[in-house]
Amino acid sequence: MAKCWKANDRAELLSRYDQALSLVGHDAIVLQEFVPGTGSNQFSYAAVWHCGKPLASLVARRTRQFPIEFGFHQHIG
């Protein structure tokens, strides 16, 4: 039921990746860097890529960060 896990270091990231891989496969995994703070100095970037080039992109300043850290999450292990 968890849709995200926070990894605090490289070893934990690799372990979580392997765990996610066994559950959903590599096509359904997204890695995202966690940037602490209120969001006033944070930006979001989204793009549609094809053959290594962006077809369309969007950058937006994060005026709020909701949920504060993650949506529904569950610590495993």
RAMOSUL-V381432 format. One record per residue. N is the residue number from 0. RES is the residue in one small letter. PSI is psi in radians with two decimals (999 if undefined). NEAR is the number of other ideal C-beta (glycine too) atoms within 10 Angstrom. Layout:
n:res:psi:near
N:RES:PSI:NEAR
N:RES:PSI:NEAR
//
This chain:
n:res:psi:near
0:m:-0.31:5
1:a:2.46:13
2:k:-0.05:10
3:c:2.68:15
4:w:2.47:18
5:k:2.28:12
6:a:2.24:14
7:n:-0.16:8
8:d:3.05:8
9:r:-0.75:8
10:a:-0.74:9
11:e:-0.66:13
12:l:-0.82:14
13:l:-0.68:11
14:s:-0.80:14
15:r:-0.67:18
16:y:-0.82:15
17:d:-0.69:10
18:q:-0.81:14
19:a:-0.70:18
20:l:-0.73:12
21:s:-0.40:8
22:l:-0.74:10
23:v:-0.18:10
24:g:2.80:9
25:h:-0.41:8
26:d:-0.26:5
27:a:0.26:9
28:i:2.34:12
29:v:2.26:7
30:l:2.38:9
31:q:2.31:6
32:e:2.37:4
33:f:2.14:10
34:v:1.93:11
35:p:2.75:7
36:g:-3.08:9
37:t:-0.28:11
38:g:-0.26:15
39:s:-0.41:10
40:n:0.39:9
41:q:2.57:15
42:f:2.58:10
43:s:2.52:11
44:y:2.31:9
45:a:2.52:10
46:a:2.73:11
47:v:2.13:9
48:w:2.59:10
49:h:2.20:8
50:c:0.68:5
51:g:0.13:5
52:k:2.43:7
53:p:2.30:11
54:l:-0.62:9
55:a:2.56:9
56:s:2.86:10
57:l:2.34:9
58:v:2.32:9
59:a:2.48:10
60:r:2.35:10
61:r:1.82:15
62:t:-0.32:9
63:r:2.74:9
64:q:1.82:15
65:f:2.29:8
66:p:2.83:8
67:i:-0.88:8
68:e:-0.93:11
69:f:2.91:13
70:g:-2.61:8
71:f:2.16:9
72:h:2.84:14
73:q:2.30:10
74:h:2.25:7
75:i:2.35:8
76:g:999:7
//
